[in-house]
Amino acid sequence: MDAFFIESKDPLFGIIIFFVLIFVITFFSYWFNKFKKKEDYRHLDNFLKQFQAMPSQNELKVLITKGELSEKSWFLLANAYTKSGNYEKAIEIYSELLKAEDKTNYRETLFLLGKTYFRAGFLERARVIFLEILKTNPRTPQALNYLLLAYEQMKNYKEAIEILEPLEELKQDTLIEAAYLNMLLILNSVELGVDEKVEAVLKIYKSSNLLAYLVFEYLFRVNPKVAWENFDASKSELLIDVLWNIERKDLDFNTIMQNGFLKELYSAKGYIKEASSSSIFELDILINLDSKVNATLGFEYICNSCKVVFPFAFHRCSNCHSIGTSRAELSLVKDYHKDFSEENNSFQ
């Protein structure tokens, strides 16, 4: 008994007991949390099984009213449906949440419904919802931005331009938006001729120095001579896909011979033989192949803002809605156009 009393007074003995207690508490806490998580997942799985087939509006209303999930959980579920492209289910969830008695998150729910309508392509419904939000809360930049996007996709460029004023009042930078929307208004005008459009677009470009890709893509398509006259050589790499696809008859060799990148590009194309190599791998391969292999440049486009990759060029990213953030990524692909030309010649 005395020996035990002495041992219990030993500091080392106390430390051992302390760590044993910590271990026991940690052990039971770990398994309790694991058990609780398992039960939670089981409950969630059972709940989500109800959505393998979309319930009717009445069934959805009952499920929301029963309160088996919090409003935040319904938001997460609707967001998951939106991300998977199942907009119908997300729209029905948001619509039923708007009918709930608790109006605490009414404006947020209404905005999410409008955003989902926009992503699903129901632009008129989205427009009506964003206008409804702005009617009672005019200083809501998110609703203003989406209303602008809806007008833009509906090709109502004048209405979209009108949105810029309240955005400026909210201290948002609208310089590139203004240049972009005004260019779209000009390029889609049925009242202006090609020459008038060229002049108007160049005027905006020279005053803002923005949207070079949009401007020169259009100019090289409708008037290559004017495009070369106004060409900014510092934008050559930005416009690599546009420049690559210009027909030989539309080239300005005086401009090309004064620019190292253009000499490399058109040497790789086979139009000239002024470059023996290039720091760009794909161009270097094509220059050295010297048309011995049936290959050409292929392009895909990455948004510098959100890094999403697209198979086609764009002026406004459809994912993050940034303007002028498209960058061409190069690859070597088979030249089917050349194959087609050779087949046609073989039949002559």
C-alpha positions as CSV (number, residue, x, y, z in Angstrom):
1,M,0.0,0.0,0.0
2,D,2.8,2.4,0.9
3,A,4.6,1.4,-2.3
4,F,1.5,2.2,-4.4
5,F,1.1,5.5,-2.6
6,I,4.8,6.4,-3.4
7,E,4.4,5.4,-7.0
8,S,1.2,7.5,-7.4
9,K,3.2,10.5,-6.1
10,D,5.9,9.9,-8.8
11,P,5.6,12.6,-11.5
12,L,6.4,10.1,-14.2
13,F,3.4,8.0,-13.1
14,G,1.2,11.0,-13.3
15,I,2.4,11.8,-16.8
16,I,1.7,8.2,-17.9
17,I,-1.9,8.4,-16.5
18,F,-2.4,11.7,-18.3
19,F,-1.4,10.3,-21.7
20,V,-3.5,7.2,-21.1
21,L,-6.6,9.4,-20.5
22,I,-5.8,11.4,-23.6
23,F,-5.6,8.2,-25.7
24,V,-8.8,6.8,-24.3
25,I,-10.7,10.1,-24.9
26,T,-9.2,10.4,-28.4
27,F,-10.0,6.8,-29.2
28,F,-13.7,7.1,-28.2
29,S,-14.0,10.5,-29.9
30,Y,-12.7,9.2,-33.2
31,W,-15.0,6.2,-33.3
32,F,-18.0,8.3,-32.1
33,N,-17.4,10.8,-34.9
34,K,-16.9,8.0,-37.4
35,F,-20.2,6.4,-36.4
36,K,-22.0,9.8,-36.5
37,K,-20.6,10.5,-40.0
38,K,-21.7,7.1,-41.2
39,E,-25.2,7.7,-39.9
40,D,-25.3,11.2,-41.5
41,Y,-24.2,9.8,-44.9
42,R,-26.8,7.1,-44.6
43,H,-29.5,9.6,-43.9
44,L,-28.2,11.8,-46.8
45,D,-28.1,8.8,-49.2
46,N,-31.7,7.9,-48.2
47,F,-32.7,11.4,-48.8
48,L,-31.0,11.8,-52.2
49,K,-32.6,8.5,-53.4
50,Q,-35.8,10.5,-53.6
51,F,-34.2,12.6,-56.3
52,Q,-33.0,9.8,-58.6
53,A,-36.2,10.5,-60.4
54,M,-37.3,14.1,-60.3
55,P,-40.3,14.5,-57.9
56,S,-43.3,16.4,-59.0
57,Q,-43.7,20.0,-57.8
58,N,-46.2,18.9,-55.2
59,E,-43.8,16.2,-53.9
60,L,-40.9,18.7,-53.9
61,K,-43.0,21.2,-51.9
62,V,-43.8,18.6,-49.3
63,L,-40.1,17.6,-49.0
64,I,-39.1,21.2,-48.5
65,T,-41.9,21.9,-46.1
66,K,-41.0,18.8,-44.0
67,G,-37.6,20.4,-43.3
68,E,-35.6,17.2,-43.6
69,L,-32.8,19.4,-45.0
70,S,-31.9,22.9,-44.1
71,E,-32.2,25.7,-46.7
72,K,-28.4,25.7,-47.1
73,S,-28.6,22.0,-48.0
74,W,-31.2,22.7,-50.6
75,F,-29.0,25.4,-52.0
76,L,-26.1,22.9,-52.2
77,L,-28.3,20.3,-53.9
78,A,-29.6,22.8,-56.4
79,N,-26.0,24.0,-57.1
80,A,-24.9,20.4,-57.7
81,Y,-27.7,20.0,-60.2
82,T,-26.7,23.2,-61.9
83,K,-23.1,22.1,-62.2
84,S,-24.1,18.8,-63.7
85,G,-26.2,20.6,-66.3
86,N,-29.5,19.5,-64.8
87,Y,-31.0,23.0,-64.8
88,E,-34.7,21.8,-64.6
89,K,-34.2,20.3,-61.2
90,A,-32.3,23.3,-59.9
91,I,-35.0,25.6,-61.2
92,E,-37.7,23.7,-59.5
93,I,-35.9,23.7,-56.1
94,Y,-35.3,27.4,-56.2
95,S,-38.9,28.1,-57.3
96,E,-40.2,26.1,-54.3
97,L,-37.8,27.7,-51.9
98,L,-39.2,31.1,-53.0
99,K,-42.6,30.0,-51.9
100,A,-41.4,29.1,-48.4
101,E,-42.7,31.1,-45.4
102,D,-39.2,32.1,-44.3
103,K,-38.2,35.0,-46.6
104,T,-34.7,35.6,-45.0
105,N,-32.9,34.5,-48.1
106,Y,-35.5,35.5,-50.6
107,R,-33.3,37.9,-52.7
108,E,-30.4,35.4,-52.8
109,T,-32.7,32.6,-53.9
110,L,-34.3,34.8,-56.6
111,F,-30.8,35.7,-57.9
112,L,-29.8,32.1,-58.0
113,L,-33.0,31.3,-59.9
114,G,-32.2,34.0,-62.4
115,K,-28.6,32.9,-62.8
116,T,-29.8,29.3,-63.4
117,Y,-32.3,30.5,-66.0
118,F,-29.4,32.4,-67.7
119,R,-27.2,29.4,-67.8
120,A,-30.0,27.2,-69.1
121,G,-30.6,29.7,-72.0
122,F,-33.9,31.0,-70.8
123,L,-32.7,34.6,-71.3
124,E,-36.1,36.4,-71.1
125,R,-37.0,34.7,-67.8
126,A,-33.6,35.6,-66.5
127,R,-34.0,39.2,-67.6
128,V,-37.4,39.5,-65.8
129,I,-35.9,38.1,-62.6
130,F,-32.9,40.4,-62.6
131,L,-35.1,43.4,-63.2
132,E,-37.3,42.3,-60.3
133,I,-34.3,42.3,-58.0
134,L,-33.1,45.7,-59.2
135,K,-36.6,47.2,-58.8
136,T,-36.3,46.9,-55.0
137,N,-32.5,46.7,-54.7
138,P,-31.0,48.9,-57.5
139,R,-27.5,48.8,-56.1
140,T,-26.9,45.1,-56.7
141,P,-23.9,44.7,-59.0
142,Q,-24.3,40.9,-59.4
143,A,-27.8,41.4,-60.8
144,L,-26.7,44.3,-63.0
145,N,-23.8,42.2,-64.5
146,Y,-26.1,39.3,-65.3
147,L,-28.8,41.6,-66.7
148,L,-26.1,43.1,-69.0
149,L,-25.0,39.5,-70.0
150,A,-28.7,38.6,-70.7
151,Y,-29.1,41.7,-72.9
152,E,-25.9,41.0,-74.7
153,Q,-26.9,37.4,-75.6
154,M,-30.3,38.6,-76.7
155,K,-28.4,41.0,-79.0
156,N,-30.0,44.0,-77.2
157,Y,-26.8,45.9,-77.2
158,K,-28.3,49.3,-76.6
159,E,-30.0,48.1,-73.4
160,A,-26.7,46.4,-72.3
161,I,-24.8,49.7,-72.8
162,E,-27.4,51.4,-70.6
163,I,-26.4,49.1,-67.7
164,L,-22.9,50.5,-67.7
165,E,-23.9,53.8,-66.1
166,P,-25.2,52.3,-62.8
167,L,-22.2,49.9,-62.8
168,E,-19.9,53.0,-63.0
169,E,-21.8,54.6,-60.1
170,L,-21.0,51.4,-58.1
171,K,-17.3,52.1,-58.9
172,Q,-16.9,49.2,-61.3
173,D,-14.4,49.4,-64.2
174,T,-16.5,49.4,-67.3
175,L,-13.9,50.5,-69.9
176,I,-13.5,47.2,-71.7
177,E,-17.2,46.4,-71.4
178,A,-18.0,49.7,-73.0
179,A,-15.6,49.2,-75.9
180,Y,-16.8,45.6,-76.4
181,L,-20.5,46.4,-76.4
182,N,-20.1,49.4,-78.6
183,M,-18.2,47.3,-81.1
184,L,-20.9,44.6,-81.0
185,L,-23.5,47.2,-81.6
186,I,-21.6,48.4,-84.7
187,L,-20.7,45.0,-86.1
188,N,-24.3,43.8,-85.8
189,S,-25.9,47.0,-87.2
190,V,-28.0,46.5,-90.4
191,E,-27.9,50.2,-91.1
192,L,-24.1,50.5,-91.5
193,G,-22.1,49.3,-94.5
194,V,-18.8,47.4,-94.2
195,D,-16.7,50.4,-94.8
196,E,-18.6,52.4,-92.1
197,K,-18.2,49.5,-89.7
198,V,-14.5,49.2,-90.4
199,E,-14.1,53.0,-89.7
200,A,-16.1,52.9,-86.5
201,V,-14.4,49.9,-85.1
202,L,-11.0,51.3,-85.8
203,K,-11.9,54.5,-84.1
204,I,-12.9,52.7,-80.9
205,Y,-9.7,50.5,-81.1
206,K,-7.4,53.5,-81.5
207,S,-8.9,55.4,-78.7
208,S,-9.0,52.5,-76.2
209,N,-6.2,50.1,-77.4
210,L,-8.4,47.3,-76.4
211,L,-9.9,44.2,-78.1
212,A,-7.2,43.8,-80.8
213,Y,-8.3,40.2,-81.5
214,L,-11.9,41.2,-82.1
215,V,-10.9,44.1,-84.3
216,F,-8.3,42.4,-86.5
217,E,-10.3,39.2,-86.8
218,Y,-13.0,41.3,-88.4
219,L,-10.7,43.5,-90.5
220,F,-8.7,40.6,-92.0
221,R,-12.0,38.9,-92.9
222,V,-13.6,41.9,-94.6
223,N,-10.7,44.1,-95.7
224,P,-7.2,42.7,-95.4
225,K,-5.6,45.8,-97.0
226,V,-7.0,48.0,-94.2
227,A,-6.1,45.4,-91.6
228,W,-2.4,45.4,-92.7
229,E,-2.3,49.2,-92.9
230,N,-3.4,49.4,-89.2
231,F,-1.7,46.3,-88.0
232,D,0.1,46.4,-84.7
233,A,3.1,44.0,-84.9
234,S,3.2,43.7,-81.1
235,K,-0.2,41.8,-81.3
236,S,1.2,39.2,-83.7
237,E,1.3,36.3,-81.3
238,L,-2.1,37.1,-79.9
239,L,-3.5,36.9,-83.5
240,I,-1.5,33.8,-84.5
241,D,-4.5,31.8,-85.6
242,V,-6.0,34.7,-87.5
243,L,-2.7,35.4,-89.3
244,W,-2.2,31.7,-90.0
245,N,-5.5,31.4,-91.8
246,I,-5.0,34.4,-94.1
247,E,-4.8,33.4,-97.8
248,R,-1.6,34.1,-99.5
249,K,-3.1,36.6,-101.9
250,D,-4.1,38.8,-98.9
251,L,-0.7,38.9,-97.3
252,D,1.4,42.1,-97.1
253,F,4.9,40.9,-97.6
254,N,6.4,44.3,-96.8
255,T,5.0,44.1,-93.3
256,I,5.9,40.5,-92.9
257,M,9.6,41.0,-93.9
258,Q,9.9,43.7,-91.2
259,N,8.8,41.4,-88.4
260,G,10.8,38.3,-87.1
261,F,7.7,36.5,-85.8
262,L,5.8,36.9,-89.0
263,K,8.8,35.6,-91.0
264,E,8.8,32.5,-88.8
265,L,5.1,32.1,-89.1
266,Y,4.9,32.3,-92.8
267,S,8.0,30.2,-93.3
268,A,6.3,27.5,-91.3
269,K,3.2,28.0,-93.5
270,G,5.4,27.5,-96.5
271,Y,4.7,30.9,-98.1
272,I,8.2,32.2,-97.7
273,K,11.7,30.8,-96.7
274,E,13.0,33.6,-94.6
275,A,13.4,31.7,-91.3
276,S,15.5,28.6,-90.6
277,S,14.2,28.1,-87.1
278,S,11.8,29.4,-84.4
279,S,11.7,29.6,-80.6
280,I,8.1,28.3,-80.8
281,F,8.3,24.5,-81.0
282,E,5.4,23.9,-83.4
283,L,6.7,26.5,-85.8
284,D,10.2,25.2,-85.6
285,I,9.0,21.7,-86.5
286,L,7.1,22.9,-89.5
287,I,10.0,25.1,-90.7
288,N,12.4,22.1,-90.5
289,L,9.9,19.6,-92.1
290,D,9.7,22.0,-95.1
291,S,6.4,20.5,-96.3
292,K,7.8,16.9,-96.2
293,V,5.1,15.8,-93.8
294,N,1.4,16.6,-94.3
295,A,1.0,18.7,-91.1
296,T,-0.3,22.1,-90.1
297,L,-1.1,24.1,-87.0
298,G,-4.1,23.3,-84.9
299,F,-5.6,25.6,-82.3
300,E,-7.5,25.4,-79.1
301,Y,-8.2,28.4,-76.8
302,I,-7.7,28.9,-73.1
303,C,-9.1,31.7,-71.0
304,N,-6.3,33.5,-69.2
305,S,-8.7,34.4,-66.4
306,C,-10.4,31.0,-65.5
307,K,-8.1,28.6,-67.4
308,V,-11.0,26.8,-69.1
309,V,-10.1,25.4,-72.5
310,F,-12.4,25.8,-75.6
311,P,-12.2,24.3,-79.1
312,F,-13.0,27.6,-80.6
313,A,-12.0,31.3,-80.3
314,F,-14.1,33.6,-78.2
315,H,-14.3,37.2,-77.2
316,R,-16.1,36.8,-73.9
317,C,-15.5,33.6,-71.9
318,S,-18.7,31.7,-71.5
319,N,-17.5,30.3,-68.2
320,C,-16.2,33.4,-66.3
321,H,-17.6,36.1,-68.6
322,S,-14.2,37.9,-68.9
323,I,-13.6,39.8,-72.1
324,G,-10.5,39.6,-74.3
325,T,-8.9,36.8,-72.3
326,S,-8.7,34.2,-75.1
327,R,-5.2,32.8,-75.8
328,A,-4.5,30.3,-78.6
329,E,-2.7,27.1,-77.7
330,L,-0.8,25.5,-80.6
331,S,-0.6,21.9,-81.7
332,L,0.5,20.0,-84.8
333,V,-2.3,18.3,-86.7
334,K,-2.8,16.6,-90.0
335,D,-3.5,19.0,-92.9
336,Y,-6.8,17.7,-94.2
337,H,-7.2,20.7,-96.5
338,K,-4.0,19.6,-98.3
339,D,-5.3,16.1,-98.6
340,F,-8.5,17.4,-100.1
341,S,-6.6,19.5,-102.6
342,E,-4.4,16.6,-103.7
343,E,-7.5,14.3,-104.1
344,N,-9.2,17.0,-106.3
345,N,-6.0,17.2,-108.4
346,S,-5.9,13.5,-108.9
347,F,-9.3,13.5,-110.4
348,Q,-8.4,16.2,-113.0
